[in-house]
């Protein structure tokens, strides 16, 4: 994490914790989209989207060059993602499993389900 000269390590940890709490408070993909578009620069969003696009291919065991051909993401970034898929904090696997476990929904059905779930 980037170090701020006038902010203590504890303050930085608290700021990071509040960020995670903010993300956890989001309920829909549309809410996430609005939040991340406000929070991140277009380049930051693209970098995160690139990494996420690579995860499925790494999990399937595709060669890095093939993943590069399919996504346009650099082999260096693919390698970084692969390291965290293999020995990271478990976040990629957790979200991948949750997404795989979700039933495929479309348009109105998704809106009705979200409305029923959140009030």
C-alpha positions as CSV (number, residue, x, y, z in Angstrom):
1,X,0.0,0.0,0.0
2,X,1.2,3.5,-0.7
3,X,2.7,5.3,2.3
4,X,1.5,8.7,3.3
5,X,4.0,10.8,5.2
6,X,1.5,12.4,7.6
7,X,-0.7,9.3,8.2
8,X,0.3,6.5,10.6
9,X,0.3,2.8,9.7
10,X,-2.7,2.4,11.9
11,X,-4.6,5.1,10.1
12,X,-3.8,3.5,6.8
13,X,-5.1,0.2,8.0
14,X,-8.3,1.8,9.3
15,X,-8.8,3.5,5.9
16,X,-8.3,0.2,4.1
17,X,-10.8,-1.5,6.5
18,X,-13.4,1.2,5.8
19,X,-12.9,0.7,2.1
20,X,-13.6,-3.0,2.4
21,X,-16.6,-2.3,4.5
22,X,-17.9,0.1,1.8
23,X,-17.4,-2.6,-0.9
24,X,-19.2,-5.2,1.3
25,X,-22.2,-2.8,1.6
26,X,-22.8,-2.8,-2.1
27,X,-25.7,-5.1,-3.1
28,X,-25.9,-5.2,-6.9
29,X,-23.6,-5.1,-9.9
30,X,-25.1,-1.7,-10.8
31,X,-24.2,-0.4,-7.3
32,X,-20.7,-1.7,-7.7
33,X,-20.4,-0.1,-11.1
34,X,-21.4,3.3,-9.8
35,X,-19.1,3.0,-6.8
36,X,-16.0,1.9,-8.7
37,X,-16.6,4.5,-11.5
38,X,-16.6,7.2,-8.8
39,X,-13.7,5.7,-6.8
40,X,-11.3,4.6,-9.6
41,X,-9.7,6.2,-12.7
42,X,-10.5,4.6,-16.0
43,X,-7.0,3.1,-16.1
44,X,-7.4,1.6,-12.6
45,X,-10.8,0.1,-13.6
46,X,-9.2,-1.4,-16.8
47,X,-6.3,-2.9,-14.8
48,X,-8.7,-4.6,-12.4
49,X,-11.0,-5.8,-15.2
50,X,-8.0,-7.2,-17.0
51,X,-6.9,-9.1,-13.9
52,X,-10.3,-10.5,-13.4
53,X,-10.6,-11.5,-17.0
54,X,-7.5,-13.6,-16.6
55,X,-8.6,-15.5,-13.5
56,X,-11.0,-18.0,-15.2
57,X,-8.4,-18.9,-17.9
58,X,-5.6,-19.4,-15.3
59,X,-8.0,-21.6,-13.2
60,X,-8.6,-23.7,-16.3
61,X,-4.9,-24.1,-16.8
62,X,-4.5,-22.3,-20.2
63,X,-1.0,-21.4,-21.2
64,X,-0.1,-17.8,-20.6
65,X,0.4,-17.1,-24.3
66,X,-3.1,-18.4,-25.0
67,X,-4.5,-16.2,-22.3
68,X,-2.7,-13.2,-23.7
69,X,-4.1,-14.0,-27.2
70,X,-7.6,-14.3,-25.8
71,X,-7.5,-11.2,-23.5
72,X,-4.8,-8.9,-24.7
73,X,-3.5,-8.8,-21.1
74,X,0.3,-8.8,-20.8
75,X,2.1,-12.0,-19.9
76,X,3.6,-10.3,-16.8
77,X,0.1,-9.4,-15.5
78,X,-1.1,-13.0,-16.3
79,X,1.8,-14.3,-14.2
80,X,1.0,-12.0,-11.3
81,X,-2.7,-13.1,-11.4
82,X,-1.6,-16.8,-11.6
83,X,0.6,-16.4,-8.5
84,X,-2.3,-15.1,-6.5
85,X,-4.7,-17.7,-7.9
86,X,-2.2,-20.4,-6.7
87,X,-1.0,-18.9,-3.5
88,X,-2.8,-15.6,-2.7
89,X,-5.3,-14.8,-0.1
90,X,-8.1,-16.9,-1.5
91,X,-10.2,-14.0,-2.9
92,X,-10.1,-15.1,-6.5
93,X,-11.3,-18.6,-5.6
94,X,-14.0,-17.3,-3.2
95,X,-15.6,-15.0,-5.8
96,X,-15.2,-17.5,-8.6
97,X,-17.0,-20.2,-6.5
98,X,-19.8,-17.8,-5.6
99,X,-20.3,-16.7,-9.2
100,X,-20.4,-20.3,-10.4
101,X,-22.9,-21.1,-7.7
102,X,-25.3,-18.4,-8.9
103,X,-28.1,-19.4,-11.2
104,X,-28.1,-17.7,-14.5
105,X,-30.6,-14.9,-14.5
106,X,-31.7,-12.3,-17.0
107,X,-33.1,-8.7,-17.0
108,X,-36.4,-8.5,-15.2
109,X,-35.9,-11.8,-13.3
110,X,-32.7,-10.4,-11.8
111,X,-34.4,-7.1,-10.9
112,X,-37.3,-8.9,-9.2
113,X,-35.0,-11.2,-7.3
114,X,-32.8,-8.3,-6.2
115,X,-35.9,-6.3,-5.1
116,X,-37.3,-9.2,-3.1
117,X,-33.9,-9.9,-1.5
118,X,-33.2,-6.3,-0.5
119,X,-36.5,-5.0,0.4
